[in-house]
Protein backbone atom coordinates (compact mmCIF):
# COMPACT_ATOMS: atom_id res chain seq x y z
CA UNK A 1 0.00 0.00 0.00
CA UNK A 2 1.40 3.43 -0.98
CA UNK A 3 1.62 6.37 1.40
CA UNK A 4 -1.17 8.07 -0.57
CA UNK A 5 -3.55 5.10 -0.38
CA UNK A 6 -2.75 4.63 3.29
CA UNK A 7 -3.67 8.26 3.96
CA UNK A 8 -6.95 7.81 2.13
CA UNK A 9 -7.84 4.85 4.35
CA UNK A 10 -7.33 7.12 7.34
CA UNK A 11 -9.22 10.00 5.75
CA UNK A 12 -12.22 7.84 4.86
CA UNK A 13 -12.42 6.84 8.51
CA UNK A 14 -11.97 10.47 9.55
CA UNK A 15 -14.84 11.63 7.32
CA UNK A 16 -17.10 8.95 8.79
CA UNK A 17 -16.11 9.95 12.32
CA UNK A 18 -16.81 13.62 11.61
CA UNK A 19 -20.25 12.80 10.22
CA UNK A 20 -21.13 10.87 13.35
CA UNK A 21 -19.94 13.76 15.51
CA UNK A 22 -21.92 16.32 13.52
CA UNK A 23 -24.95 14.06 13.64
CA UNK A 24 -24.67 13.80 17.41
CA UNK A 25 -24.45 17.60 17.57
CA UNK A 26 -27.65 17.91 15.54
CA UNK A 27 -26.07 19.48 12.46
CA UNK A 28 -26.60 16.49 10.16
CA UNK A 29 -30.09 15.06 9.85
CA UNK A 30 -30.76 11.70 8.17
CA UNK A 31 -29.16 11.59 4.74
CA UNK A 32 -29.11 15.39 4.35
CA UNK A 33 -25.65 16.93 4.07
CA UNK A 34 -22.20 15.83 2.94
CA UNK A 35 -18.57 16.02 4.01
CA UNK A 36 -15.28 15.66 2.16
CA UNK A 37 -11.55 15.99 2.65
CA UNK A 38 -8.81 16.33 0.06
CA UNK A 39 -5.55 14.38 0.07
CA UNK A 40 -3.38 15.47 -2.85
CA UNK A 41 -5.34 14.86 -6.03
CA UNK A 42 -7.87 12.59 -4.33
CA UNK A 43 -11.02 13.46 -2.38
CA UNK A 44 -12.73 11.27 0.22
CA UNK A 45 -16.43 12.19 0.18
CA UNK A 46 -19.63 10.85 1.71
CA UNK A 47 -21.82 8.58 -0.39
CA UNK A 48 -25.26 9.70 -1.51
CA UNK A 49 -28.16 8.29 0.48
CA UNK A 50 -26.11 7.29 3.52
CA UNK A 51 -27.41 8.01 7.03
CA UNK A 52 -24.69 10.38 8.12
CA UNK A 53 -25.02 10.02 11.89
CA UNK A 54 -24.27 6.31 11.44
CA UNK A 55 -21.73 6.59 8.64
CA UNK A 56 -18.97 4.02 8.23
CA UNK A 57 -15.70 4.33 6.35
CA UNK A 58 -17.12 1.97 3.73
CA UNK A 59 -19.75 4.61 2.95
CA UNK A 60 -17.08 7.13 1.99
CA UNK A 61 -16.06 7.13 -1.68
CA UNK A 62 -12.75 8.36 -3.08
CA UNK A 63 -12.76 10.35 -6.31
CA UNK A 64 -10.17 12.24 -8.31
CA UNK A 65 -10.49 15.96 -8.99
CA UNK A 66 -12.49 15.21 -12.14
CA UNK A 67 -15.05 13.29 -10.09
CA UNK A 68 -14.06 9.81 -11.22
CA UNK A 69 -14.42 7.19 -8.49
CA UNK A 70 -11.12 5.51 -7.64
CA UNK A 71 -12.04 3.71 -4.40
CA UNK A 72 -15.22 2.60 -2.68
CA UNK A 73 -18.38 0.94 -3.93
CA UNK A 74 -21.03 3.66 -3.55
CA UNK A 75 -22.02 6.68 -5.63
CA UNK A 76 -20.69 9.94 -4.12
CA UNK A 77 -22.93 12.74 -2.92
CA UNK A 78 -25.08 14.61 -5.41
CA UNK A 79 -23.25 17.79 -4.33
CA UNK A 80 -19.91 16.47 -5.62
CA UNK A 81 -19.57 19.36 -8.09
CA UNK A 82 -19.75 21.81 -5.20
CA UNK A 83 -17.03 20.01 -3.25
CA UNK A 84 -14.73 19.70 -6.24
CA UNK A 85 -15.38 23.32 -7.17
CA UNK A 86 -14.22 24.45 -3.73
CA UNK A 87 -10.99 22.46 -4.07
CA UNK A 88 -10.28 23.72 -7.57
CA UNK A 89 -11.08 27.38 -6.94
CA UNK A 90 -9.95 27.93 -3.37
CA UNK A 91 -7.48 25.15 -2.60
CA UNK A 92 -9.31 24.20 0.60
CA UNK A 93 -8.53 21.01 2.48
CA UNK A 94 -12.06 20.02 3.52
CA UNK A 95 -15.73 20.88 2.96
CA UNK A 96 -18.71 20.45 5.30
CA UNK A 97 -22.28 20.92 4.04
CA UNK A 98 -25.12 20.63 6.55
CA UNK A 99 -28.81 21.34 6.92
CA UNK A 100 -28.20 22.54 10.48
CA UNK A 101 -31.43 23.95 11.98
CA UNK A 102 -30.38 27.51 12.81
CA UNK A 103 -28.33 28.02 9.66
CA UNK A 104 -31.12 26.63 7.50
CA UNK A 105 -33.73 28.79 9.22
CA UNK A 106 -31.75 31.98 8.64
CA UNK A 107 -31.06 30.96 5.05
CA UNK A 108 -34.82 31.18 4.49
CA UNK A 109 -35.14 34.81 5.59
CA UNK A 110 -31.79 36.65 5.33
CA UNK A 111 -29.80 37.94 2.38
CA UNK A 112 -26.70 37.81 4.57
CA UNK A 113 -25.78 37.05 8.16
CA UNK A 114 -24.22 40.30 9.42
CA UNK A 115 -21.19 40.46 11.66
CA UNK A 116 -23.00 40.74 15.01
CA UNK A 117 -20.20 39.10 17.01
CA UNK A 118 -16.45 39.32 16.57
CA UNK A 119 -16.10 35.54 16.34
CA UNK A 120 -17.72 35.72 12.91
CA UNK A 121 -14.46 37.32 11.76
CA UNK A 122 -12.95 33.82 11.96
CA UNK A 123 -15.25 32.97 9.04
CA UNK A 124 -14.37 36.15 7.15
CA UNK A 125 -17.03 38.44 8.62
CA UNK A 126 -20.47 38.80 7.08
CA UNK A 127 -21.73 35.44 5.83
CA UNK A 128 -23.30 35.67 2.38
CA UNK A 129 -26.44 33.77 1.37
CA UNK A 130 -26.11 32.07 -2.03
CA UNK A 131 -29.26 32.36 -4.18
CA UNK A 132 -31.52 29.32 -4.23
CA UNK A 133 -30.96 26.64 -6.86
CA UNK A 134 -31.96 22.98 -7.03
CA UNK A 135 -29.64 20.68 -5.08
CA UNK A 136 -26.94 18.89 -7.04
CA UNK A 137 -26.98 21.34 -9.96
CA UNK A 138 -24.09 23.31 -11.48
CA UNK A 139 -26.09 26.48 -10.77
CA UNK A 140 -26.12 25.75 -7.05
CA UNK A 141 -22.41 24.89 -7.01
CA UNK A 142 -21.52 28.14 -8.80
CA UNK A 143 -23.67 30.36 -6.59
CA UNK A 144 -22.16 28.86 -3.44
CA UNK A 145 -18.63 29.20 -4.78
CA UNK A 146 -19.30 32.88 -5.43
CA UNK A 147 -20.67 33.34 -1.90
CA UNK A 148 -17.55 31.70 -0.45
CA UNK A 149 -15.16 34.17 -2.08
CA UNK A 150 -12.98 35.50 0.76
CA UNK A 151 -14.98 33.55 3.32
CA UNK A 152 -14.85 30.20 5.13
CA UNK A 153 -18.64 29.89 5.28
CA UNK A 154 -21.75 30.55 3.24
CA UNK A 155 -25.46 30.02 3.70
CA UNK A 156 -27.50 28.45 0.92
CA UNK A 157 -30.93 30.04 0.50
CA UNK A 158 -33.74 27.75 1.72
CA UNK A 159 -31.25 24.88 1.94
CA UNK A 160 -28.44 24.93 4.50
CA UNK A 161 -24.81 25.92 4.91
CA UNK A 162 -21.30 25.20 3.67
CA UNK A 163 -18.05 25.68 5.53
CA UNK A 164 -14.50 25.07 4.35
CA UNK A 165 -11.12 24.83 6.00
CA UNK A 166 -7.51 23.85 5.47
CA UNK A 167 -8.19 20.67 7.44
CA UNK A 168 -11.21 18.53 8.20
CA UNK A 169 -11.14 19.57 11.86
CA UNK A 170 -11.13 23.25 10.90
CA UNK A 171 -14.04 22.85 8.48
CA UNK A 172 -16.00 21.16 11.26
CA UNK A 173 -15.03 23.88 13.74
CA UNK A 174 -16.29 26.46 11.24
CA UNK A 175 -19.58 24.59 10.83
CA UNK A 176 -20.11 24.57 14.60
CA UNK A 177 -19.18 28.26 14.85
CA UNK A 178 -21.58 29.19 12.05
CA UNK A 179 -24.46 27.33 13.68
CA UNK A 180 -23.69 29.03 17.01
CA UNK A 181 -23.63 32.45 15.33
CA UNK A 182 -26.92 31.76 13.56
CA UNK A 183 -28.45 30.84 16.91
CA UNK A 184 -27.16 34.04 18.51
CA UNK A 185 -28.63 36.09 15.66
CA UNK A 186 -32.00 34.34 15.93
CA UNK A 187 -32.21 34.94 19.68
CA UNK A 188 -31.09 38.56 19.36
CA UNK A 189 -33.53 39.28 16.52
CA UNK A 190 -36.38 37.99 18.68
CA UNK A 191 -35.58 40.75 21.17
CA UNK A 192 -34.97 43.57 18.70
CA UNK A 193 -32.83 44.59 15.71
CA UNK A 194 -29.34 43.14 16.33
CA UNK A 195 -26.43 45.60 16.48
CA UNK A 196 -23.80 45.01 13.81
CA UNK A 197 -20.07 45.58 14.25
CA UNK A 198 -18.90 48.29 11.87
CA UNK A 199 -15.63 48.18 9.91
CA UNK A 200 -13.73 50.14 12.57
CA UNK A 201 -14.82 47.76 15.31
CA UNK A 202 -13.99 44.73 13.19
CA UNK A 203 -10.51 46.08 12.41
CA UNK A 204 -9.89 46.74 16.10
CA UNK A 205 -10.75 43.12 16.89
CA UNK A 206 -8.36 41.85 14.21
CA UNK A 207 -5.56 44.06 15.51
CA UNK A 208 -6.17 42.96 19.11
CA UNK A 209 -6.27 39.30 18.13
CA UNK A 210 -2.93 39.59 16.33
CA UNK A 211 -1.31 41.52 19.16
CA UNK A 212 -2.50 39.06 21.82
CA UNK A 213 -2.14 35.88 19.77
CA UNK A 214 -5.82 35.30 20.47
CA UNK A 215 -7.04 31.71 20.56
CA UNK A 216 -3.77 30.10 21.67
CA UNK A 217 -2.63 29.08 25.12
CA UNK A 218 0.40 30.84 26.63
CA UNK A 219 2.68 30.20 29.57
CA UNK A 220 2.38 32.42 32.63
CA UNK A 221 6.03 33.32 32.01
CA UNK A 222 5.41 34.45 28.44
CA UNK A 223 5.95 38.16 27.97
CA UNK A 224 7.71 38.63 31.31
CA UNK A 225 11.14 40.38 31.27
N, C-alpha and C positions, 0 to 999 in steps of 0.2 A: 504494500500500500504506500503511495506517495505521500509526501508531507501535505500536499494540497487536498488529496482525498481524505486523509486523516482529519484535517481541519474541518472539512465539510461534515464528517460524521459528528464531530463535536458541535458544529453549528446547527445541524438539524436537531440535535437534542436540546440545544440552547433555545432555539425558536419554540420548540414544543413546551419547554419549561416556562418561557415568558408568556405564552398563551394561557397556560394554566394559572399563572400568577395574575395576569390581567383579568381572567375570568373570575377568579376569587375576589378580586377588587371591584367587580361589577362593571368593568369597562368593555368586556367582550360578552355578548349575549348570543347563545346558540351558535349558529354557523355564520353570524354576521361579523365581519371584520377580517383582517388579514395582517400578517407580520412577515417580514423578510430581513435577511442579513446578507451582505455581500462579502465574499472571500475571493479576492483577485478578480478573475473574469467569470466567476460562478456566483449564483444567488440561491440561497436556501429559502424557500417560500412556502407558506401554508397551502395545503390542498383545498380546492373548492369543495364545499359541502361538508367539511369536517366540523365536528362540535369542538370549538376551540378550547373550552374550559377543561376538556378531557383529551387534548391532543397528545399524540405520541410522535416520536421521531419518524416512524414509518409513514406518518401523514404529512410529512414535509418533503416537498419535491425540490430537486436541484435543477436549475436551468442555466443556460449561458446568457450572455447579455443580448442575444437576439431572441430569447424566449424559448429556445429549443431545450426540451427535457434531456438531461444527461444522467440523472439518478432518481430513483423513486419509481413508484408504480401508479401514482394518482395524478389527475389533471391539476395544474396549479390554479390558484385563485383567478377569478374573472377580472380582478383588478391588476393583473400582471403588468399591463402596459403602464399603469401609474407607477408601480414600483420600479420598473426598468427605466422609465423616464426620469425618475428622481436620481437614479445612479448615473445615468448618462449626462444629465444636465448639471447636477450639483455635486457629484462625486461623494455623496453620502455613504455611510457605512451600514445603515439600517433604516427601515421604514416600519412604522406602526400605524395601522388604520383601524379605528374603532367606531362603534355606534354608541359611545358612552353617553349616558342619559343627559347630563348637564350640557355637554358640548353639542349634542344633537338638538336639544331643546333650543339653545341659543342660535343654532344654525338655521332654525325655522323663522326667526324674527329679526335678527341683526344683519346689517350689511358689513359690520366689522365688530370685533371685540376690542374696545378701547383699552388703553394702558391705564387701568384703575389701580394697579398695585405694581410696585417696582420689580417684583419677581417676574412679571411678564417680560421684562427686558432680557431675561435669559432665553426667551423664545424669539427675540428680535423686536419686541414692543407690541404695537397694535397687531392683532391677529386678523388677517383678511378672511372674508367668506367667499369661497369660489362659487360662481353661479351654478345653479342646478343643471345637471345633465344625467341621463340614464346611466345606472351603474355599469361598469365594464366597457364603456365606450371611449373611443379616442377623444371625444369632446370633453368628457369628464376629466380624463387624464391631463389634457392640455390646460383646462381651467384651473385645476389644482396646482399644476406646476407653476403657472403664472402667479397664483396666490402665495406660493412658497418662496418666491424670489426675495432673498435677503432675510428670510425667516426660517425658523425651525418647526413651525406649526401653521396649519391652516384649518379653517372650518369648511365644510362642504355643505352648501345650502340644502336643507331638508334631508340630510343624509348622515353626517357624522364628522369625523375629524381625521387629520393625518399629522403625524409628527415624524421628524427625521433626526438623525444624530450620527456622529462619527462611529459610534459603537451601538450594539443592541441595547446595552444597559442605558445609554444616554437617550436613545429614542424612547425607551419605556419611561424613563424619568421625565422626559418632556411630555409624554402622554398623560402621566399622573399630574404634572404641574398644570397642564392645560385644563384638565377636568376640574381641578381645585379652583383655578381662576374663574372658570365658567360658573361654578357654584357660588363663589364670592360675588360675582356680578349679579347673578340671579337674586341672591338674598338682599344685596344692596338696592337693586332696582325695585324690589318689593317695598322698600322703605321710602324711596325717593330717587330722584335722578342722581346716579353715581358721579362723584367727582373724578375727573380725569387728570393724570399727571401731564403737565405741559412739557415742552421740549427742554426748557431750562431745568426743571425738576428732574427729568430723565437724565440729562447730562450730568447733573450733580451726583446722582446715584452711581452712574458709571464711573465717574472720577473717584468717588469714595470707595467703591468696590475694588478698583485697581490699587488705590493707595493702601487699603487695609488687607489686600489679598483675601477678599470676602469669599466665604464658602470653603475655606481650608482651615484645618486645625493648626495651632502654633504652640510652641513650647512657652512656658511662663518666662523663660530666660530670653526669648527672642525679642530683639529690639532694645535690650538693656545694654548700657555701656560696659 
